[in-house]
Amino acid sequence: MTDRLSNSPGDAQWLPSRRQWIWLITIALLPPAVVMALVPPLAQDLAYHDFADQRSWLGIPNFANVISSLLFVAIGGYGLWYVAARCSGAASVESAERYAPLLVFAALVLTGLGSAWYHLQPDNQRLVWDRLPMTLVFMALFSMLISERVGPRLGIRLLLPLCAVGLFSVYWWASKDDLRAYAIVQFYPMPIMVFMLWRLTPRYTHGNRYWGVLAWYAAAKVCEVADARLLDVLQWVSGHSLKHVLASLSACWLLRMLQVRRAC
Protein backbone atom coordinates (compact mmCIF):
# COMPACT_ATOMS: atom_id res chain seq x y z
CA MET A 1 0.00 0.00 0.00
CA THR A 2 1.30 3.43 -0.85
CA ASP A 3 0.73 6.83 0.62
CA ARG A 4 0.39 9.93 -1.42
CA LEU A 5 2.81 11.93 0.65
CA SER A 6 5.59 10.02 -1.07
CA ASN A 7 6.05 6.99 -3.25
CA SER A 8 7.57 4.70 -0.64
CA PRO A 9 5.40 1.99 0.90
CA GLY A 10 6.67 2.81 4.38
CA ASP A 11 4.88 6.14 4.27
CA ALA A 12 1.59 4.32 4.70
CA GLN A 13 2.66 4.22 8.36
CA TRP A 14 3.49 7.95 8.43
CA LEU A 15 3.41 9.80 11.73
CA PRO A 16 4.48 13.43 12.19
CA SER A 17 7.69 14.30 13.96
CA ARG A 18 7.49 16.60 16.97
CA ARG A 19 8.09 19.65 14.80
CA GLN A 20 5.50 18.48 12.26
CA TRP A 21 2.98 17.94 15.07
CA ILE A 22 3.51 21.55 16.16
CA TRP A 23 2.89 22.80 12.63
CA LEU A 24 -0.16 20.57 12.16
CA ILE A 25 -1.73 21.64 15.44
CA THR A 26 -0.98 25.30 14.75
CA ILE A 27 -2.47 25.17 11.24
CA ALA A 28 -5.51 23.25 12.48
CA LEU A 29 -6.24 25.54 15.43
CA LEU A 30 -5.49 28.94 13.89
CA PRO A 31 -8.68 29.42 11.79
CA PRO A 32 -11.02 28.25 14.60
CA ALA A 33 -9.17 30.49 17.05
CA VAL A 34 -9.63 33.46 14.71
CA VAL A 35 -13.34 32.71 14.39
CA MET A 36 -13.80 32.39 18.15
CA ALA A 37 -11.86 35.64 18.71
CA LEU A 38 -13.44 37.80 16.02
CA VAL A 39 -16.94 36.45 15.44
CA PRO A 40 -19.48 37.33 18.15
CA PRO A 41 -21.38 34.48 19.85
CA LEU A 42 -24.13 32.94 17.72
CA ALA A 43 -27.25 32.09 19.71
CA GLN A 44 -29.57 29.32 18.52
CA ASP A 45 -32.49 30.91 16.67
CA LEU A 46 -35.59 29.38 18.24
CA ALA A 47 -37.33 29.69 14.86
CA TYR A 48 -35.08 26.82 13.78
CA HIS A 49 -37.49 24.46 15.54
CA ASP A 50 -40.46 25.71 13.51
CA PHE A 51 -40.26 23.20 10.65
CA ALA A 52 -42.50 23.53 7.62
CA ASP A 53 -44.06 20.08 7.79
CA GLN A 54 -45.79 19.65 11.14
CA ARG A 55 -48.45 17.21 9.98
CA SER A 56 -49.28 14.29 12.27
CA TRP A 57 -50.18 10.78 11.18
CA LEU A 58 -50.89 7.61 13.14
CA GLY A 59 -50.72 9.71 16.28
CA ILE A 60 -47.10 10.70 15.57
CA PRO A 61 -46.49 14.47 15.55
CA ASN A 62 -44.25 15.82 12.79
CA PHE A 63 -44.60 12.39 11.20
CA ALA A 64 -42.45 12.87 8.08
CA ASN A 65 -39.47 14.32 9.93
CA VAL A 66 -39.67 11.66 12.66
CA ILE A 67 -40.00 8.67 10.32
CA SER A 68 -37.39 9.89 7.82
CA SER A 69 -34.93 10.12 10.73
CA LEU A 70 -35.16 6.35 11.14
CA LEU A 71 -33.40 5.90 7.79
CA PHE A 72 -30.20 6.70 9.69
CA VAL A 73 -30.94 3.88 12.13
CA ALA A 74 -31.46 1.36 9.32
CA ILE A 75 -28.39 2.35 7.28
CA GLY A 76 -26.20 2.84 10.33
CA GLY A 77 -27.24 -0.52 11.76
CA TYR A 78 -26.49 -2.36 8.55
CA GLY A 79 -23.20 -0.52 8.10
CA LEU A 80 -22.18 -1.30 11.67
CA TRP A 81 -22.92 -4.99 11.13
CA TYR A 82 -21.06 -5.01 7.81
CA VAL A 83 -17.87 -3.41 9.14
CA ALA A 84 -17.89 -5.42 12.38
CA ALA A 85 -18.44 -8.71 10.56
CA ARG A 86 -15.31 -8.16 8.50
CA CYS A 87 -13.03 -7.15 11.38
CA SER A 88 -10.41 -9.86 11.78
CA GLY A 89 -9.49 -8.78 15.29
CA ALA A 90 -5.81 -8.77 14.34
CA ALA A 91 -3.70 -6.15 16.10
CA SER A 92 -2.73 -4.49 12.84
CA VAL A 93 -3.04 -1.01 11.41
CA GLU A 94 -5.61 -2.29 8.92
CA SER A 95 -7.73 -3.74 11.73
CA ALA A 96 -7.45 -0.58 13.83
CA GLU A 97 -8.56 1.47 10.82
CA ARG A 98 -11.99 -0.10 11.22
CA TYR A 99 -12.61 1.87 14.42
CA ALA A 100 -13.46 5.03 12.47
CA PRO A 101 -16.05 3.48 10.11
CA LEU A 102 -17.49 1.50 13.03
CA LEU A 103 -17.94 4.76 14.89
CA VAL A 104 -19.44 6.45 11.81
CA PHE A 105 -22.19 3.85 11.53
CA ALA A 106 -22.75 3.50 15.29
CA ALA A 107 -23.11 7.28 15.53
CA LEU A 108 -25.52 7.20 12.58
CA VAL A 109 -27.77 4.86 14.56
CA LEU A 110 -27.66 7.25 17.52
CA THR A 111 -28.22 10.21 15.20
CA GLY A 112 -31.37 8.61 13.83
CA LEU A 113 -32.71 7.88 17.30
CA GLY A 114 -31.78 11.34 18.55
CA SER A 115 -33.28 13.02 15.49
CA ALA A 116 -36.54 11.10 15.81
CA TRP A 117 -36.72 11.98 19.52
CA TYR A 118 -36.03 15.64 18.74
CA HIS A 119 -38.62 15.90 15.97
CA LEU A 120 -41.37 14.52 18.20
CA GLN A 121 -41.17 17.78 20.15
CA PRO A 122 -38.50 20.13 18.75
CA ASP A 123 -36.67 22.28 21.28
CA ASN A 124 -33.10 23.06 22.29
CA GLN A 125 -32.98 20.38 25.00
CA ARG A 126 -33.91 17.59 22.61
CA LEU A 127 -31.72 18.99 19.84
CA VAL A 128 -28.67 18.19 21.98
CA TRP A 129 -29.33 14.46 21.47
CA ASP A 130 -29.51 14.96 17.72
CA ARG A 131 -26.30 16.97 17.48
CA LEU A 132 -24.09 14.99 19.86
CA PRO A 133 -23.91 11.82 17.71
CA MET A 134 -23.91 13.89 14.54
CA THR A 135 -20.57 15.42 15.51
CA LEU A 136 -19.20 11.90 15.99
CA VAL A 137 -20.22 11.07 12.41
CA PHE A 138 -18.41 14.17 11.11
CA MET A 139 -15.24 13.61 13.10
CA ALA A 140 -15.02 9.85 12.50
CA LEU A 141 -15.43 10.43 8.75
CA PHE A 142 -12.68 13.05 8.91
CA SER A 143 -10.44 10.55 10.71
CA MET A 144 -11.20 7.93 8.01
CA LEU A 145 -10.08 10.26 5.26
CA ILE A 146 -6.90 11.20 7.12
CA SER A 147 -6.09 7.50 7.51
CA GLU A 148 -6.63 6.80 3.83
CA ARG A 149 -5.02 9.91 2.32
CA VAL A 150 -2.29 10.90 4.78
CA GLY A 151 -1.43 7.86 6.90
CA PRO A 152 -3.35 5.26 8.90
CA ARG A 153 -1.48 5.75 12.16
CA LEU A 154 -2.16 9.49 12.10
CA GLY A 155 -5.85 8.98 11.37
CA ILE A 156 -6.19 6.38 14.13
CA ARG A 157 -4.43 8.57 16.70
CA LEU A 158 -6.58 11.58 15.81
CA LEU A 159 -9.90 9.70 16.05
CA LEU A 160 -10.52 10.16 19.78
CA PRO A 161 -9.24 13.78 19.97
CA LEU A 162 -11.39 14.75 16.99
CA CYS A 163 -14.44 13.11 18.53
CA ALA A 164 -13.76 14.85 21.83
CA VAL A 165 -13.65 18.20 20.02
CA GLY A 166 -16.95 17.39 18.32
CA LEU A 167 -18.69 16.50 21.57
CA PHE A 168 -17.24 19.58 23.27
CA SER A 169 -18.68 21.81 20.53
CA VAL A 170 -22.19 20.59 21.38
CA TYR A 171 -21.53 21.05 25.09
CA TRP A 172 -20.34 24.60 24.39
CA TRP A 173 -23.50 25.39 22.44
CA ALA A 174 -25.81 23.79 25.02
CA SER A 175 -24.18 25.52 27.98
CA LYS A 176 -23.35 28.90 26.41
CA ASP A 177 -26.04 29.14 23.73
CA ASP A 178 -23.21 29.79 21.28
CA LEU A 179 -23.11 27.94 17.96
CA ARG A 180 -19.64 29.04 16.84
CA ALA A 181 -17.80 25.89 17.96
CA TYR A 182 -20.49 23.59 16.54
CA ALA A 183 -20.40 25.44 13.20
CA ILE A 184 -16.62 25.07 13.09
CA VAL A 185 -16.86 21.31 13.72
CA GLN A 186 -19.50 20.88 11.04
CA PHE A 187 -17.99 23.03 8.28
CA TYR A 188 -14.26 23.55 8.92
CA PRO A 189 -13.24 19.97 8.03
CA MET A 190 -15.04 20.20 4.67
CA PRO A 191 -12.44 22.27 2.74
CA ILE A 192 -9.67 20.15 4.28
CA MET A 193 -11.41 16.98 3.11
CA VAL A 194 -11.90 18.45 -0.37
CA PHE A 195 -8.19 19.32 -0.49
CA MET A 196 -7.19 15.80 0.56
CA LEU A 197 -9.47 14.26 -2.05
CA TRP A 198 -8.10 16.57 -4.72
CA ARG A 199 -4.37 16.42 -3.94
CA LEU A 200 -3.57 13.25 -1.99
CA THR A 201 -3.39 9.71 -3.36
CA PRO A 202 -5.84 7.15 -1.94
CA ARG A 203 -4.58 3.96 -0.32
CA TYR A 204 -7.67 2.12 -1.54
CA THR A 205 -9.50 1.79 -4.83
CA HIS A 206 -12.78 3.67 -5.38
CA GLY A 207 -11.48 6.55 -3.29
CA ASN A 208 -13.27 9.02 -5.55
CA ARG A 209 -16.57 7.80 -4.12
CA TYR A 210 -15.93 10.21 -1.26
CA TRP A 211 -16.95 12.94 -3.70
CA GLY A 212 -20.38 11.34 -3.83
CA VAL A 213 -20.54 11.22 -0.03
CA LEU A 214 -19.85 14.95 0.15
CA ALA A 215 -22.15 15.78 -2.77
CA TRP A 216 -25.16 13.99 -1.26
CA TYR A 217 -24.51 15.73 2.06
CA ALA A 218 -24.23 19.13 0.35
CA ALA A 219 -27.56 18.47 -1.40
CA ALA A 220 -29.05 17.56 1.97
CA LYS A 221 -27.95 20.91 3.43
CA VAL A 222 -29.52 22.74 0.48
CA CYS A 223 -32.81 20.96 1.12
CA GLU A 224 -32.58 21.88 4.79
CA VAL A 225 -32.33 25.57 3.92
CA ALA A 226 -35.22 25.25 1.43
CA ASP A 227 -37.48 23.44 3.91
CA ALA A 228 -40.68 25.47 3.46
CA ARG A 229 -40.11 26.29 -0.20
CA LEU A 230 -39.84 22.61 -1.15
CA LEU A 231 -43.00 21.77 0.80
CA ASP A 232 -44.84 24.54 -1.06
CA VAL A 233 -43.66 23.18 -4.41
CA LEU A 234 -43.87 19.44 -3.78
CA GLN A 235 -46.80 19.49 -1.32
CA TRP A 236 -46.14 15.96 -0.03
CA VAL A 237 -42.64 16.33 1.42
CA SER A 238 -40.63 19.14 3.00
CA GLY A 239 -37.02 20.12 2.55
CA HIS A 240 -36.09 18.90 6.02
CA SER A 241 -37.50 15.44 5.42
CA LEU A 242 -35.61 15.37 2.11
CA LYS A 243 -32.50 16.38 4.01
CA HIS A 244 -32.80 13.18 6.05
CA VAL A 245 -33.24 11.12 2.88
CA LEU A 246 -30.28 12.66 1.05
CA ALA A 247 -28.01 12.49 4.10
CA SER A 248 -28.94 8.81 4.35
CA LEU A 249 -27.96 8.37 0.71
CA SER A 250 -24.60 9.93 1.61
CA ALA A 251 -24.16 7.20 4.22
CA CYS A 252 -25.21 4.56 1.65
CA TRP A 253 -22.55 5.90 -0.72
CA LEU A 254 -19.94 5.56 2.00
CA LEU A 255 -21.04 2.02 2.81
CA ARG A 256 -20.93 1.00 -0.84
CA MET A 257 -17.39 2.37 -1.10
CA LEU A 258 -16.33 0.21 1.84
CA GLN A 259 -17.92 -2.84 0.23
CA VAL A 260 -16.15 -2.55 -3.14
CA ARG A 261 -12.79 -0.97 -2.35
CA ARG A 262 -9.47 -2.84 -2.29
CA ALA A 263 -6.03 -1.82 -1.09
CA CYS A 264 -3.97 -0.17 -3.83
HUPE-V270365 format. One record per pair of residues at least 6 apart in sequence whose ideal C-beta (glycine too) atoms are under 6 Angstrom apart, sorted by the first residue. I is the first residue (numbers start at 1). J is the second residue. D is the distance in Angstrom with one decimal. If there is no record, write none. Layout:
I|J|D  I|J|D
This chain:
1|12|4.7  1|203|5.0  1|263|5.1  2|9|5.8  3|11|3.9  3|12|4.6  3|14|5.9  3|151|5.8  4|200|4.1  4|201|3.0  5|11|5.3  5|14|6.0  13|153|5.6  14|151|3.4  15|153|5.0  15|154|5.8  16|24|5.8  32|184|4.8  36|180|5.9  39|180|5.9  41|178|4.1  42|179|4.1  42|180|5.4  43|177|4.9  44|124|5.9  49|122|3.8  51|240|5.3  52|227|4.7  52|228|3.9  52|231|4.4  52|238|4.6  53|64|5.1  53|231|5.6  53|238|3.7  54|62|5.6  56|63|5.8  57|63|4.1  60|66|5.7  62|119|4.8  64|241|4.3  65|119|4.1  65|240|5.7  65|241|5.5  66|116|5.0  66|119|4.6  66|120|5.9  68|241|4.6  68|244|3.8  68|245|5.9  69|112|5.2  69|115|3.7  69|116|4.1  69|244|5.6  70|112|5.5  70|116|5.9  71|244|6.0  71|248|4.0  72|108|4.9  72|111|5.0  72|112|3.1  73|109|5.3  73|112|3.6  75|248|5.4  75|251|4.8  75|252|5.9  76|105|4.6  76|108|2.9  76|109|3.9  77|109|5.5  79|105|3.5  79|255|4.7  80|105|4.1  80|106|5.4  83|98|5.7  83|101|4.9  83|102|5.2  87|98|5.0  88|95|5.7  93|152|4.7  96|156|5.1  97|147|5.3  97|152|5.3  100|140|4.8  100|143|4.5  100|144|4.4  100|159|5.5  103|140|4.1  104|137|5.7  104|140|4.5  104|141|5.6  107|133|4.4  107|136|3.7  107|137|4.6  108|137|5.9  108|251|5.7  110|133|3.6  111|133|4.4  111|134|5.1  114|129|3.9  114|130|4.3  114|133|5.7  115|130|4.8  117|126|5.9  117|129|5.9  118|126|4.2  118|127|5.4  118|130|4.4  128|174|5.1  131|170|4.9  132|170|5.0  135|166|3.1  135|170|5.8  135|185|5.5  136|163|5.5  136|166|6.0  139|162|3.9  139|163|4.8  139|166|4.3  142|162|5.9  142|189|4.6  143|155|4.9  143|158|5.6  143|159|4.2  143|162|5.6  145|193|5.5  145|196|5.7  146|154|5.8  146|155|3.8  147|155|2.8  148|202|5.8  148|203|5.1  149|196|4.4  149|200|4.0  166|185|5.1  169|181|3.9  169|182|4.5  169|185|4.3  172|181|4.4  173|179|5.4  173|182|4.8  197|210|5.5  203|264|5.7  204|261|4.3  204|263|5.8  205|261|5.1  205|262|4.9  206|257|5.3  206|260|5.4  206|261|4.4  209|257|3.9  212|253|4.4  213|250|5.1  213|253|4.9  213|254|5.0  216|246|5.4  216|249|4.7  216|250|3.6  216|253|5.9  217|250|4.5  219|246|4.9  220|243|4.5  220|246|3.8  220|247|4.2  223|239|4.3  223|242|4.2  223|243|4.5  224|240|5.9  224|243|4.3  226|239|4.4  227|238|5.4  227|239|3.7  227|240|4.6  230|238|6.0  230|239|3.8  231|238|4.0
